[in-house]
Amino acid sequence: MSPRRANPELADRRRDVLVRAGYAEVLEKGIKGTTLDSVVARAGSSKGGALYYFPTKEDLLSGVLEWLLRQLNRTLDEVLQAQDSARGKLVSELEVLFHSAEVNRKLYLVFFDFVALGTRQSRFRALLAGFFEACHRRDMAIVELGIEEQQFRRVNPQEAAATIRALVDGYCLQWLMSPSDAPIEAYRDRCRAVLGAYLLR
């Protein structure tokens, strides 16, 4: 029996090290510049060990994207659960999504690389679609709660959830393409103001 199969915790740790190294490589070099060899070197792993978990570069990239989206979903779920009111949930969500210049620049550099890949490959498109669906469900729940609390106007929750996502992604993309000294907080505040005008009674 393989030692990796005999110790699933060790196997998970080895896989996680490779995934995190893959994320770092994509962040630094982009998807095209990332190779299995560069990830193996960064992880301090062996080529054979890496191939056991990720037989191809596509498998590795898929693992990186799954890990990244899982982290994002977990963070957003935890932040929303910590708030009781719809307004509190929406404000907290925007704080996470416009967290800081350093964190957001890293995240979106990688995220948009994968979005481009997802337009061409169904495997990555499916992962991204699942993430956007989770975002849509969260935002719908916020809007429905806000209407129930009589804090939000009686808008269509599905359309409102799509609008929230469009504004967040749009403002984040505008910020990413702006001069490097542009404060991300300014884009967060613009997003918040537009959503307030749209949702608040």
C-alpha positions as CSV (number, residue, x, y, z in Angstrom):
1,M,0.0,0.0,0.0
2,S,1.3,3.5,-0.9
3,P,2.4,5.6,2.1
4,R,0.3,8.5,0.8
5,R,-2.8,6.3,0.9
6,A,-1.9,5.0,4.4
7,N,-1.7,8.6,5.8
8,P,-4.4,10.7,4.3
9,E,-3.5,13.7,6.5
10,L,0.0,13.7,5.2
11,A,-1.3,13.4,1.6
12,D,-3.6,16.4,2.2
13,R,-0.7,18.4,3.5
14,R,1.5,17.6,0.6
15,R,-1.3,18.4,-1.9
16,D,-2.0,21.7,-0.1
17,V,1.7,22.7,-0.3
18,L,1.7,22.1,-4.0
19,V,-1.6,24.1,-4.4
20,R,-0.3,27.0,-2.5
21,A,2.9,27.0,-4.4
22,G,0.9,26.9,-7.6
23,Y,-1.1,29.9,-6.5
24,A,2.2,31.8,-5.7
25,E,3.5,30.9,-9.2
26,V,0.4,32.0,-11.0
27,L,0.4,35.3,-9.0
28,E,4.1,35.9,-9.9
29,K,4.2,34.6,-13.5
30,G,0.7,34.2,-14.7
31,I,-0.9,31.0,-15.9
32,K,1.2,30.8,-19.0
33,G,4.4,31.3,-17.2
34,T,3.6,28.7,-14.5
35,T,4.9,25.2,-15.1
36,L,4.8,22.0,-13.1
37,D,8.6,22.2,-12.6
38,S,8.4,25.7,-11.3
39,V,5.7,24.7,-8.8
40,V,7.7,21.6,-7.7
41,A,10.7,23.8,-7.1
42,R,8.8,26.4,-5.1
43,A,7.1,23.7,-3.0
44,G,10.3,21.8,-2.4
45,S,8.6,18.7,-3.6
46,S,9.6,16.0,-6.0
47,K,8.4,15.8,-9.6
48,G,7.1,12.3,-9.0
49,G,5.2,13.3,-5.9
50,A,3.7,16.3,-7.7
51,L,2.6,14.1,-10.6
52,Y,0.9,11.7,-8.1
53,Y,-1.5,14.5,-7.1
54,F,-1.6,16.5,-10.4
55,P,-0.7,14.5,-13.5
56,T,-1.0,17.6,-15.7
57,K,-0.6,21.3,-15.5
58,E,-4.3,21.6,-16.1
59,D,-5.0,19.4,-13.1
60,L,-2.8,21.6,-10.9
61,L,-4.4,24.8,-12.1
62,S,-7.8,23.3,-11.4
63,G,-6.6,22.4,-7.9
64,V,-5.4,26.0,-7.4
65,L,-8.7,27.5,-8.6
66,E,-10.8,25.1,-6.4
67,W,-8.7,26.1,-3.4
68,L,-8.9,29.8,-4.1
69,L,-12.7,29.7,-4.6
70,R,-13.2,27.6,-1.5
71,Q,-11.2,30.2,0.6
72,L,-13.3,33.0,-0.8
73,N,-16.6,31.2,-0.2
74,R,-15.6,30.3,3.4
75,T,-14.5,33.9,4.2
76,L,-17.7,35.4,2.8
77,D,-19.9,32.8,4.6
78,E,-18.2,33.5,7.9
79,V,-18.5,37.3,7.6
80,L,-22.2,37.2,6.7
81,Q,-23.0,34.8,9.6
82,A,-21.4,37.2,12.0
83,Q,-23.9,39.9,11.2
84,D,-27.7,39.9,11.9
85,S,-29.1,42.6,9.8
86,A,-29.1,42.8,6.0
87,R,-27.4,46.1,6.0
88,G,-24.7,44.8,8.3
89,K,-24.2,41.7,6.1
90,L,-23.9,43.9,2.9
91,V,-21.5,46.3,4.5
92,S,-19.3,43.4,5.8
93,E,-19.4,41.7,2.4
94,L,-18.1,44.9,0.7
95,E,-15.4,45.3,3.4
96,V,-14.1,41.8,2.5
97,L,-14.4,42.3,-1.3
98,F,-12.6,45.6,-1.1
99,H,-10.3,44.4,1.7
100,S,-7.0,46.2,0.9
101,A,-4.9,47.3,-2.1
102,E,-2.3,44.6,-1.5
103,V,-4.7,41.7,-0.9
104,N,-7.1,42.7,-3.7
105,R,-4.3,43.3,-6.3
106,K,-3.0,39.8,-5.7
107,L,-6.4,38.2,-5.7
108,Y,-7.7,39.8,-8.8
109,L,-4.4,39.3,-10.8
110,V,-4.9,35.5,-10.3
111,F,-8.7,35.6,-10.5
112,F,-8.9,37.3,-13.8
113,D,-6.3,35.0,-15.2
114,F,-8.6,32.1,-14.4
115,V,-11.6,34.0,-15.8
116,A,-9.8,34.2,-19.1
117,L,-9.0,30.5,-18.9
118,G,-12.7,29.8,-18.1
119,T,-13.9,31.5,-21.3
120,R,-12.0,28.8,-23.2
121,Q,-12.1,25.6,-21.1
122,S,-15.3,24.1,-19.6
123,R,-13.5,22.6,-16.6
124,F,-12.6,26.1,-15.3
125,R,-15.8,27.7,-16.5
126,A,-17.7,25.2,-14.3
127,L,-15.7,26.0,-11.2
128,L,-16.2,29.8,-11.7
129,A,-19.9,29.3,-12.5
130,G,-20.3,27.5,-9.2
131,F,-18.6,30.3,-7.3
132,F,-20.7,33.0,-8.9
133,E,-23.8,30.9,-8.2
134,A,-22.8,30.8,-4.5
135,C,-22.3,34.6,-4.5
136,H,-25.7,35.0,-6.2
137,R,-27.4,32.9,-3.5
138,R,-25.7,34.8,-0.7
139,D,-26.6,38.2,-2.2
140,M,-30.2,37.1,-2.8
141,A,-30.5,36.1,0.8
142,I,-29.2,39.5,1.9
143,V,-31.7,41.3,-0.3
144,E,-34.6,39.1,0.8
145,L,-33.7,39.7,4.5
146,G,-33.4,43.5,3.8
147,I,-36.9,43.5,2.3
148,E,-38.3,41.5,5.2
149,E,-36.7,43.9,7.6
150,Q,-38.2,46.8,5.6
151,Q,-34.7,48.3,5.2
152,F,-34.5,47.6,1.5
153,R,-36.9,48.6,-1.3
154,R,-39.1,45.8,-2.7
155,V,-36.8,45.0,-5.6
156,N,-36.5,41.7,-7.4
157,P,-34.0,39.7,-5.3
158,Q,-32.6,37.8,-8.3
159,E,-32.0,41.0,-10.3
160,A,-30.6,42.8,-7.2
161,A,-28.1,40.0,-6.5
162,A,-26.9,40.2,-10.1
163,T,-26.5,43.9,-9.8
164,I,-24.5,43.6,-6.6
165,R,-22.1,41.2,-8.3
166,A,-21.8,43.4,-11.4
167,L,-21.0,46.5,-9.3
168,V,-18.5,44.7,-7.1
169,D,-16.6,43.1,-10.0
170,G,-16.9,46.2,-12.2
171,Y,-15.5,48.6,-9.5
172,C,-12.7,46.1,-8.6
173,L,-11.7,45.8,-12.3
174,Q,-11.7,49.6,-12.6
175,W,-9.5,49.9,-9.6
176,L,-7.2,47.2,-10.8
177,M,-6.7,49.1,-14.1
178,S,-6.3,52.5,-12.4
179,P,-2.9,54.1,-11.4
180,S,-1.2,52.1,-8.6
181,D,-1.8,54.8,-6.0
182,A,-5.5,54.9,-6.5
183,P,-7.1,54.0,-3.1
184,I,-9.3,51.0,-3.2
185,E,-11.5,52.5,-0.5
186,A,-12.7,55.1,-3.0
187,Y,-14.0,52.4,-5.3
188,R,-15.6,50.6,-2.3
189,D,-17.3,53.8,-1.3
190,R,-18.6,54.4,-4.8
191,C,-20.0,50.9,-4.9
192,R,-21.6,51.3,-1.5
193,A,-23.2,54.6,-2.5
194,V,-24.7,53.1,-5.7
195,L,-26.0,50.1,-3.8
196,G,-27.4,52.4,-1.1
197,A,-29.3,54.5,-3.7
198,Y,-30.6,51.3,-5.4
199,L,-31.5,49.2,-2.3
200,L,-32.3,51.5,0.7
201,R,-35.8,52.7,1.3
